[in-house]
Amino acid sequence: MASLQEQIDFIQKEHDRCKLVYNFLLKEFGEKNTSLLDEEVSEKIHFTQEIIFSLKELQTFKMSAYGRAK
């Protein structure tokens, strides 16, 4: 299983790719023509942000628990 930091890095890359694709589509086709994709891509971007936040919280919790165990 991947470490928490590896998971955070992977999800961060996914998040960055989603934003990049979304911005490209907006630039290339305009807001009006991408309305169908907007909801799906926006949802994916939001979802990856939430995963990153949760993984970072878990990482912080584990680090503080590890510090208390010493």
Secondary structure, 3 states (H helix, E strand, C coil): CCCHHHHHHHHHHHHHHHHHHHHHHHHHHHHHHCHHHHHHHHHHHHHHHHHHHHHHHHHHHHHHHHHHHC
